[in-house]
């Protein structure tokens, strides 16, 4: 009975106690992640490192107790331990214990942020997941086209990067072909760090061409995925029409059957 109550609080989300527990857990996760992020800043670490470490150990003990309680009250312990969320729950507490032996591993504590996936369950946002499912279907359908698109882009940046290396050369900052290809990728994606810029007229012309291609290329994957969305919507409408037509056919048959039954009863 006691185990059932714990399970209702920890795994339940429809009861008030379950919602409050999950909200408290999410707040604790957010605070622990913020603490890890702040501790990575050297000035904050120097001034408040000990305090942040104590807070981190407090959160770790709290999450460890929560993980043990989950294993204790769950019906299928093996299923939970080897589930995705079970593995994430375990990985979120292990780094703090291992940091005693290997300090750099402490950065993995940030994996706790993945536990915020539970927010979908707490606030009952499952209807929004349907849109995510539609997006997944559209992306899977357009995967071959996107792969071909990426291959073409790879060829373009390799050719243009090599060309810029030949035109500009090392004296203008294009030290080697890999760096020139990297510059082409940065320019094509319209990021433009500005650390290396072409100097020659021909180089500037190639840069303009790459920039124009960048704006044109942005629209291509959007169009591919949008087309798959429209295609899926059309198929759904066609399926709905087919279902409705079958329903009408079934209703007509039922009406005809009822008429025959009424006629038989009158003949009696």
C-alpha positions as CSV (number, residue, x, y, z in Angstrom):
1,X,0.0,0.0,0.0
2,X,2.8,2.4,0.9
3,X,4.6,1.5,-2.3
4,X,1.5,2.2,-4.3
5,X,1.3,5.7,-2.8
6,X,4.9,6.5,-3.6
7,X,4.4,5.2,-7.2
8,X,1.3,7.4,-7.5
9,X,3.3,10.5,-6.5
10,X,6.5,9.8,-8.5
11,X,5.0,8.3,-11.7
12,X,1.6,9.8,-11.5
13,X,0.8,13.1,-13.1
14,X,-3.0,13.3,-12.9
15,X,-3.1,13.7,-9.1
16,X,-2.3,17.0,-7.4
17,X,0.6,15.3,-5.5
18,X,2.0,13.9,-8.7
19,X,1.9,17.3,-10.5
20,X,3.5,19.1,-7.5
21,X,6.3,16.4,-7.3
22,X,7.1,16.7,-11.0
23,X,7.1,20.5,-10.9
24,X,9.4,20.5,-7.9
25,X,11.7,18.0,-9.7
26,X,11.8,20.1,-12.8
27,X,12.7,23.2,-10.8
28,X,15.5,21.3,-9.0
29,X,16.8,20.0,-12.4
30,X,16.9,23.6,-13.8
31,X,18.6,25.0,-10.7
32,X,21.2,22.2,-10.8
33,X,22.0,22.8,-14.5
34,X,22.2,26.6,-13.9
35,X,24.6,25.9,-11.1
36,X,26.9,23.8,-13.3
37,X,26.8,26.5,-16.0
38,X,27.7,29.2,-13.5
39,X,30.5,27.1,-12.1
40,X,32.1,26.9,-15.5
41,X,32.8,30.7,-15.4
42,X,36.3,31.2,-13.8
43,X,35.4,34.3,-11.8
44,X,32.3,32.7,-10.3
45,X,34.2,29.5,-9.7
46,X,36.9,31.3,-7.8
47,X,34.5,33.3,-5.7
48,X,31.6,30.8,-5.1
49,X,33.1,27.5,-6.2
50,X,32.8,25.8,-2.8
51,X,29.2,27.0,-2.3
52,X,28.2,25.7,-5.8
53,X,29.9,22.4,-5.1
54,X,27.9,22.0,-1.9
55,X,24.7,22.8,-3.7
56,X,25.6,20.4,-6.5
57,X,26.1,17.6,-3.9
58,X,22.8,18.4,-2.3
59,X,21.0,18.1,-5.7
60,X,22.9,14.9,-6.4
61,X,21.8,13.3,-3.1
62,X,18.2,14.4,-3.8
63,X,18.2,12.9,-7.3
64,X,19.9,9.7,-6.0
65,X,17.1,9.3,-3.4
66,X,14.5,10.0,-6.2
67,X,16.1,7.4,-8.5
68,X,16.2,4.7,-5.7
69,X,12.5,5.4,-4.9
70,X,11.6,5.0,-8.6
71,X,13.3,1.6,-8.7
72,X,11.7,0.7,-5.4
73,X,8.1,1.5,-6.3
74,X,8.0,0.7,-10.0
75,X,6.3,-2.6,-11.0
76,X,8.8,-3.7,-13.6
77,X,12.2,-2.6,-12.2
78,X,14.2,-4.0,-15.2
79,X,12.0,-2.2,-17.7
80,X,12.5,1.1,-15.9
81,X,16.2,0.8,-15.4
82,X,16.9,0.0,-19.1
83,X,14.3,2.5,-20.4
84,X,15.5,5.8,-22.0
85,X,14.4,7.9,-19.1
86,X,15.8,5.4,-16.6
87,X,19.2,5.6,-18.2
88,X,19.1,9.4,-18.3
89,X,18.1,9.5,-14.6
90,X,21.1,7.3,-13.8
91,X,23.5,9.3,-16.0
92,X,22.4,12.5,-14.4
93,X,23.7,11.5,-11.0
94,X,26.8,9.4,-11.8
95,X,29.1,12.3,-12.9
96,X,29.0,14.0,-9.5
97,X,30.2,10.8,-7.8
98,X,32.9,10.2,-10.5
99,X,34.1,13.8,-10.3
100,X,35.9,12.8,-7.1
101,X,38.2,10.6,-9.2
102,X,38.2,12.5,-12.4
103,X,37.2,16.2,-12.1
104,X,36.7,17.0,-15.9
105,X,33.8,14.6,-16.0
106,X,31.7,17.0,-14.0
107,X,30.7,18.8,-17.2
108,X,28.5,15.8,-18.0
109,X,26.2,16.8,-15.2
110,X,24.4,19.0,-17.7
111,X,22.8,15.9,-19.1
112,X,20.1,16.5,-16.4
113,X,18.5,19.0,-18.8
114,X,17.3,16.0,-20.8
115,X,15.1,15.1,-17.9
116,X,13.0,18.1,-18.7
117,X,11.3,16.0,-21.3
118,X,8.9,15.2,-18.6
119,X,7.4,18.7,-19.0
120,X,5.3,17.3,-21.8
121,X,3.7,14.8,-19.4
122,X,3.2,17.2,-16.6
123,X,1.4,20.0,-18.5
124,X,-0.3,17.5,-20.7
125,X,1.1,18.9,-23.9
126,X,0.7,15.6,-25.8
127,X,-1.5,17.3,-28.5
128,X,1.5,19.3,-29.6
129,X,3.4,16.0,-30.1
130,X,1.1,15.2,-32.9
131,X,2.5,18.1,-34.9
132,X,6.0,16.8,-34.0
133,X,4.9,13.4,-35.4
134,X,3.7,15.1,-38.7
135,X,7.1,16.8,-38.9
136,X,8.9,13.5,-38.4
137,X,6.9,11.9,-41.2
138,X,7.6,14.8,-43.5
139,X,11.3,14.7,-42.8
140,X,11.5,11.0,-43.3
141,X,9.6,11.3,-46.6
142,X,12.0,14.0,-47.8
143,X,15.2,12.4,-46.6
144,X,16.4,11.1,-50.0
145,X,15.9,14.6,-51.5
146,X,17.7,16.3,-48.6
147,X,20.6,13.8,-48.8
148,X,21.0,14.6,-52.5
149,X,20.8,18.3,-51.7
150,X,23.5,18.1,-49.1
151,X,25.8,16.2,-51.5
152,X,25.4,18.9,-54.1
153,X,26.1,21.6,-51.5
154,X,29.2,19.6,-50.4
155,X,30.5,19.5,-54.0
156,X,29.8,23.3,-54.4
157,X,31.7,24.3,-51.3
158,X,34.6,22.0,-52.1
159,X,34.9,23.4,-55.7
160,X,34.4,27.1,-54.6
161,X,36.7,26.7,-51.6
162,X,39.5,25.2,-53.8
163,X,38.9,28.0,-56.4
164,X,39.2,30.7,-53.7
165,X,42.5,29.1,-52.5
166,X,43.9,29.3,-56.0
167,X,42.7,32.9,-56.6
168,X,43.5,34.5,-53.2
169,X,46.3,32.3,-52.0
170,X,48.0,32.2,-48.6
171,X,49.0,35.9,-48.6
172,X,45.3,36.9,-48.3
173,X,44.5,34.5,-45.4
174,X,43.4,31.4,-47.4
175,X,46.2,29.3,-45.9
176,X,45.1,25.9,-47.2
177,X,42.2,24.2,-49.0
178,X,40.4,23.0,-45.9
179,X,40.4,26.6,-44.5
180,X,39.2,27.9,-47.8
181,X,36.4,25.3,-47.8
182,X,35.5,26.3,-44.3
183,X,35.3,29.9,-45.4
184,X,33.0,28.9,-48.3
185,X,30.7,27.1,-45.9
186,X,30.6,30.1,-43.6
187,X,29.9,32.4,-46.5
188,X,27.3,30.1,-48.2
189,X,25.3,29.8,-44.9
190,X,25.3,33.6,-44.6
191,X,27.1,33.5,-41.3
192,X,30.1,35.5,-42.4
193,X,32.6,35.7,-39.5
194,X,34.7,38.2,-41.4
195,X,38.0,36.8,-40.1
196,X,39.1,36.1,-43.7
197,X,38.0,38.2,-46.7
198,X,38.9,38.2,-50.4
199,X,41.1,41.0,-51.7
200,X,41.3,40.4,-55.4
201,X,38.5,41.4,-57.8
202,X,38.0,37.8,-58.9
203,X,37.9,36.6,-55.3
204,X,35.2,39.2,-54.5
205,X,33.2,38.1,-57.5
206,X,33.3,34.5,-56.4
207,X,32.3,35.6,-52.8
208,X,29.3,37.5,-54.2
209,X,28.3,34.3,-56.1
210,X,28.6,32.2,-53.0
211,X,26.5,34.8,-51.0
212,X,23.8,34.8,-53.7
213,X,23.8,31.0,-53.7
214,X,23.4,31.0,-49.9
215,X,20.1,32.9,-50.1
216,X,18.8,30.7,-52.9
217,X,19.9,27.5,-51.1
218,X,18.0,28.4,-47.8
219,X,14.7,28.0,-49.7
220,X,15.4,24.6,-51.1
221,X,15.1,22.4,-48.0
222,X,12.1,24.5,-46.8
223,X,10.4,23.8,-50.1
224,X,11.1,20.1,-50.0
225,X,9.7,19.7,-46.4
226,X,6.7,21.9,-47.2
227,X,5.9,19.8,-50.3
228,X,6.0,16.7,-48.2
229,X,3.6,18.4,-45.7
230,X,1.2,19.3,-48.5
231,X,1.4,15.7,-49.9
232,X,0.7,14.2,-46.5
233,X,-2.2,16.5,-45.9
234,X,-3.6,15.6,-49.3
235,X,-3.3,11.9,-48.6
236,X,-5.0,12.3,-45.3
237,X,-7.9,14.2,-47.0
238,X,-8.2,11.4,-49.6
239,X,-8.2,8.8,-46.9
240,X,-10.9,10.7,-45.0
241,X,-13.0,11.0,-48.2
242,X,-12.6,7.2,-48.7
243,X,-13.6,6.5,-45.2
244,X,-16.6,8.7,-45.5
245,X,-17.7,7.1,-48.7
246,X,-17.4,3.7,-47.1
247,X,-19.4,4.9,-44.2
248,X,-22.1,6.1,-46.6
249,X,-22.1,2.8,-48.3
250,X,-22.4,0.9,-45.1
251,X,-25.3,3.1,-44.0
252,X,-27.1,2.5,-47.2
253,X,-26.7,-1.2,-46.8
254,X,-28.0,-1.0,-43.3
255,X,-31.0,1.0,-44.4
256,X,-31.7,-1.5,-47.2
257,X,-31.4,-4.4,-44.7
258,X,-33.8,-2.6,-42.3
259,X,-36.3,-2.1,-45.1
260,X,-36.2,-5.8,-45.9
261,X,-36.7,-6.7,-42.2
262,X,-39.7,-4.4,-42.0
263,X,-41.1,-5.9,-45.2
264,X,-40.7,-9.4,-43.8
265,X,-42.5,-8.4,-40.6
266,X,-45.4,-6.9,-42.5
267,X,-45.7,-10.0,-44.7
268,X,-46.1,-12.1,-41.5
